[in-house]
């Protein structure tokens, strides 16, 4: 099963070797990369593990201080692929797929990982112990004080019971007008609507897979990224809340794990949209996960699968009042506000800026037009699937 390594080295090997020759921190790895490129038929676990260890010792150290060249990421992916194949050859499919998942998180191309996935997933599924316990933590009805502030500047988002594709396009999409759709035939038929509400179904299907999670709250200055198996994330974070928010977010989970993608399909209102142009993401987290005020460069059909989310929208015409960040990094794209919704620090500034809000229940969906600033907070444990188009 050297196909993954062969594909990677065919696409990146020569350029990678040339790139690291000019990098003082990396040039000691030239012989290792050359050895992999020239001797890809060797499948011995010891050789692969040795190559992986040599590469990852360097790239992990530089990751902690910050990668400065794209070749460092490519080297890291190569090291993880070698380690994955080494574990497979040593008879440990679970460690193999863990390292393969890590390579995906760091950007391994799908054509490089697919050969290993096709072998490892059936092997792991044969060995995993499935449970028939029930893990239903999502409330069917919202209890407690409403998060809707009902300020003078707030107004509800229009709500419709259902919406045909033609009405959606004519009344909302073409007019860039938000709407809550309480019932969509396509969404109502999702297997996810019943299966995912019992988290044991997710554990039984993909619990051994490794994903990135965000832990903590940026507002409090206590935030970090880490990796976890889905089973540990569910058991240790969602089922055992310690007051620290944890979020599986900013990751193309349905692309990574097609077993979950089988449980969702295109919403009925989007059936006239080219399906190849739709980007889907899945968001799973504890209560009190927050996505700060920002805008996207796509239209967004946001489906609430389980739990409840409070969502606030500001029209594009109010952007000049929203204190758009000019800092470096991700916020430098000009799509993030420095204001904090539902926070005393920004209350005075936001008090007079008109906005719309909704407490989105399970089964409902919200259309967020491109350019509309939006803020989201899970008021219970929550699962959502959004469609950018």
C-alpha positions in Angstrom: 0.0 0.0 0.0 2.6 2.6 -1.1 0.1 4.2 -3.4 -0.5 7.2 -1.1 3.3 7.9 -0.8 3.8 7.4 -4.5 1.0 9.9 -5.4 2.3 12.4 -2.9 5.9 12.1 -4.1 4.9 12.3 -7.7 3.1 15.5 -7.1 5.4 17.2 -4.6 8.6 15.2 -4.3 11.0 17.0 -6.6 9.8 20.5 -5.7 9.8 19.6 -2.0 13.4 18.4 -2.2 14.5 21.6 -3.9 12.6 23.8 -1.5 14.1 22.3 1.6 17.7 22.7 0.2 17.4 26.4 0.8 16.0 26.2 4.3 18.6 25.9 7.0 16.2 24.3 9.5 15.2 21.7 6.9 18.0 20.8 4.6 19.2 18.0 6.9 16.0 16.2 5.7 17.1 16.2 2.0 18.5 12.6 2.2 15.4 11.4 3.9 13.1 12.9 1.3 15.3 11.6 -1.5 15.3 8.1 0.0 11.5 8.1 0.1 11.3 9.4 -3.5 13.8 6.9 -4.9 12.8 3.9 -2.9 9.0 4.1 -2.7 8.6 0.4 -3.2 10.0 -0.4 0.3 7.0 -1.2 2.5 8.9 -2.2 5.7 7.4 -0.6 8.8 10.8 0.1 10.4 12.0 2.1 7.4 8.8 4.0 7.1 8.7 4.7 10.8 12.3 5.9 10.7 11.6 8.3 7.9 8.5 9.6 9.6 10.3 10.1 12.9 13.1 12.0 11.2 10.7 14.3 9.4 8.2 14.9 12.2 10.8 15.6 14.8 11.8 18.6 12.8 8.4 19.8 11.5 6.7 19.4 14.9 9.3 21.6 16.5 9.0 24.3 13.8 5.2 24.0 14.0 5.4 25.1 17.7 7.3 28.2 16.8 5.4 28.8 13.5 6.0 27.4 10.1 7.5 30.0 7.7 7.4 28.1 4.4 4.7 26.0 2.7 7.2 23.2 2.3 7.1 22.6 6.1 3.4 21.7 5.9 4.1 19.4 2.9 7.0 17.8 4.9 4.7 17.3 7.9 2.0 15.7 5.7 4.7 13.4 4.2 5.9 12.4 7.6 2.3 11.6 8.8 1.6 9.5 5.6 4.8 7.5 6.2 3.9 7.0 9.9 0.4 5.9 8.9 1.7 3.3 6.4 4.3 2.2 8.9 1.6 1.4 11.5 -0.5 -0.4 8.9 2.4 -2.6 8.0 3.0 -3.3 11.7 -0.6 -4.4 12.0 -2.1 -1.4 13.9 -4.9 0.0 11.8 -6.2 2.4 14.5 -2.8 4.1 14.9 -2.5 4.1 11.1 -5.8 5.9 10.6 -5.1 8.3 13.4 -2.0 9.5 11.6 -3.8 9.5 8.2 -6.6 11.7 9.8 -3.9 14.1 11.1 -2.5 14.3 7.6 -5.9 15.3 6.4 -6.2 18.0 9.1 -2.9 19.4 7.8 -4.0 19.4 4.2 -3.1 16.1 2.7 -4.8 15.9 -0.8 -7.7 13.5 -1.1 -6.1 11.5 -3.9 -3.1 10.8 -1.6 -5.2 9.6 1.3 -7.9 7.7 -0.6 -5.9 4.5 -1.2 -5.2 4.2 2.6 -8.7 5.1 3.6 -10.1 2.4 1.4 -8.1 -0.2 3.2 -8.1 1.2 6.8 -11.8 2.0 7.3 -13.0 -1.6 6.6 -10.2 -3.0 8.8 -11.1 -0.6 11.7 -14.9 -1.2 11.3 -14.4 -4.9 11.7 -12.5 -4.4 15.0 -14.4 -1.6 16.6 -16.9 -2.5 19.4 -20.3 -1.0 18.8 -22.6 -0.2 21.7 -26.4 -0.1 21.8 -26.5 2.5 24.7 -28.5 5.7 24.1 -26.8 9.1 24.3 -29.6 11.6 23.7 -28.4 14.9 25.2 -30.2 17.3 22.9 -33.4 19.0 24.2 -36.5 18.8 22.1 -37.8 22.0 23.5 -36.0 25.1 24.8 -36.3 25.7 28.5 -35.0 28.7 30.5 -34.8 32.4 29.8 -34.9 33.4 26.2 -31.7 34.7 24.7 -33.7 37.0 22.4 -32.9 40.4 23.8 -35.9 42.2 22.4 -34.1 45.5 22.4 -35.6 48.4 20.5 -33.1 47.9 17.7 -33.9 44.2 17.4 -36.5 42.6 15.1 -37.4 39.0 14.3 -36.3 37.3 11.1 -39.1 36.4 8.8 -40.4 32.9 9.3 -42.1 30.6 6.8 -43.5 27.1 7.4 -42.0 25.9 4.1 -40.7 27.3 0.9 -40.6 26.1 -2.7 -37.3 26.5 -4.7 -39.0 29.1 -6.9 -40.3 31.1 -4.0 -37.0 30.9 -2.3 -35.2 32.2 -5.3 -37.7 34.9 -6.1 -38.5 36.2 -2.6 -35.3 35.7 -0.6 -32.2 34.7 -2.6 -32.6 37.3 -5.4 -33.5 40.0 -2.9 -30.7 39.1 -0.4 -33.3 38.7 2.3 -32.9 36.4 5.3 -35.6 33.9 6.1 -36.2 31.1 8.6 -37.6 28.0 6.9 -39.3 25.8 9.5 -39.8 22.8 7.2 -37.8 21.8 4.1 -38.7 18.5 2.5 -35.1 17.7 1.7 -33.9 18.4 5.2 -36.8 16.5 6.8 -35.7 13.4 4.9 -32.2 13.5 6.3 -31.2 10.4 8.2 -29.1 12.8 10.3 -32.2 14.3 11.8 -32.9 11.1 13.7 -29.6 9.3 13.8 -27.3 12.2 15.0 -29.6 13.1 17.9 -28.4 9.9 19.5 -24.6 10.5 19.7 -23.9 6.8 20.1 -24.8 6.4 16.4 -22.0 8.8 15.5 -19.6 7.0 17.9 -20.5 3.6 16.3 -19.9 5.0 12.8 -16.9 7.2 13.1 -15.9 7.3 16.8 -12.3 6.2 16.2 -11.6 8.9 13.7 -9.4 11.9 14.7 -10.6 15.5 14.1 -9.6 19.0 15.2 -11.5 20.7 18.0 -11.5 24.2 19.5 -11.5 24.3 23.3 -12.1 27.4 25.4 -13.4 30.9 24.7 -11.4 33.5 22.8 -13.2 36.3 24.7 -11.7 35.1 27.9 -8.2 34.6 26.4 -8.5 30.9 27.1 -8.6 29.2 23.7 -6.6 26.4 22.0 -6.8 24.0 19.2 -6.2 20.3 19.7 -7.0 17.0 18.1 -9.2 14.2 19.5 -11.0 11.1 18.4 -14.7 11.8 17.9 -15.6 9.3 20.7 -13.4 11.1 23.2 -14.7 14.5 22.1 -18.3 13.3 22.7 -17.6 11.5 26.0 -15.2 14.0 27.5 -16.6 17.3 26.2 -20.3 17.0 25.2 -21.4 14.4 27.7 -19.2 15.6 30.5 -19.4 19.4 30.3 -16.9 21.2 32.6 -18.0 24.7 31.6 -15.3 25.0 29.0 -16.8 25.3 25.5 -15.6 22.7 22.9 -16.3 22.9 19.2 -15.7 20.7 16.2 -15.7 23.6 13.7 -13.8 25.1 10.8 -13.2 21.6 9.4 -14.7 20.0 6.3 -16.0 17.1 8.3 -18.4 15.7 5.7 -15.6 15.7 3.1 -13.3 14.0 5.6 -15.8 11.4 6.7 -18.2 10.5 3.9 -19.9 8.0 6.2 -21.6 11.1 7.8 -22.2 12.8 4.5 -24.4 9.9 3.5 -26.9 11.1 6.2 -27.5 14.5 4.6 -28.6 15.7 1.2 -29.2 18.9 -0.7 -32.1 20.9 0.9 -35.2 21.2 -1.3 -34.9 25.0 -1.6 -31.4 24.6 -3.1 -32.3 21.9 -5.7 -31.9 24.4 -8.5 -28.4 25.3 -7.3 -25.5 23.4 -9.0 -24.7 20.8 -6.3 -21.0 20.8 -7.2 -20.9 24.5 -6.2 -22.3 23.8 -2.7 -19.7 23.6 0.2 -21.1 21.8 3.3 -19.7 22.0 6.8 -20.8 20.3 10.0 -20.6 22.0 13.4 -20.8 19.9 16.6 -20.3 21.4 20.0 -21.2 22.0 23.6 -23.4 24.7 24.8 -21.9 28.2 24.8 -19.8 27.8 21.7 -19.6 31.2 20.0 -18.9 32.3 16.4 -18.1 36.0 16.6 -19.7 38.6 14.4 -18.4 38.2 10.8 -19.6 38.0 7.2 -19.0 35.4 4.5 -18.3 35.6 0.8 -21.0 33.0 0.1 -24.7 32.7 0.6 -25.4 30.4 3.5 -28.3 28.0 4.1 -27.8 27.0 7.7 -29.6 23.9 9.0 -30.0 23.2 12.7 -29.9 19.4 13.2 -30.0 19.1 17.0 -30.1 21.6 19.9 -30.8 25.3 19.7 -28.7 28.2 18.4 -29.1 31.9 18.9 -28.3 33.8 15.7 -28.0 37.6 15.2 -27.8 39.3 11.8 -26.7 42.8 10.7 -27.5 44.0 7.2 -24.5 45.0 5.0 -25.5 48.6 5.0 -24.6 48.7 8.7 -21.1 47.4 8.2 -19.5 50.8 8.6 -20.7 50.8 12.3 -19.5 47.4 13.1 -15.8 48.1 13.7 -14.3 45.8 11.2 -10.9 44.4 12.3 -7.8 45.7 10.6 -5.4 43.4 12.4 -3.2 40.8 10.8 -4.1 37.2 10.4 -7.5 35.7 9.5 -9.3 38.9 10.6 -7.3 40.9 8.0 -9.7 39.7 5.4 -12.0 42.5 6.4 -14.9 40.2 7.3 -14.7 40.2 11.1 -16.0 42.7 13.6 -14.2 43.5 16.8 -17.5 44.0 18.6 -18.8 41.3 20.9 -22.5 40.6 20.7 -24.2 39.7 24.0 -21.3 41.2 25.9 -21.3 44.3 28.1 -18.1 45.6 26.5 -19.9 46.2 23.2 -23.4 46.8 24.5 -23.4 50.6 24.2 -22.0 50.6 20.7 -24.4 48.0 19.4 -27.5 49.4 21.2 -28.6 51.6 18.3 -27.6 49.4 15.4 -30.6 47.6 13.9 -30.3 43.8 13.8 -32.5 40.7 13.4 -32.4 37.7 15.6 -33.7 34.1 16.0 -33.5 31.2 18.3 -33.1 28.5 15.7 -34.8 25.2 16.7 -33.9 21.7 15.5 -35.2 20.9 12.0 -35.3 24.6 11.0 -33.0 26.4 8.6 -31.9 30.0 8.2 -30.9 31.6 5.0 -28.0 34.1 5.5 -27.3 36.1 2.4 -23.8 36.9 1.3 -22.4 39.9 3.0 -24.7 39.8 6.0 -22.8 39.9 9.3 -23.8 37.1 11.7 -23.1 36.0 15.2 -24.0 32.6 16.5 -24.1 31.1 20.0 -25.2 27.6 21.0 -27.5 27.8 23.9 -27.6 24.0 24.3 -25.3 21.2 22.9 -25.8 21.6 19.2 -25.2 20.1 15.7 -25.6 22.2 12.6 -24.9 21.7 8.9 -24.4 24.8 6.7 -24.4 25.0 2.9 -22.3 27.8 1.3 -23.3 28.4 -2.3 
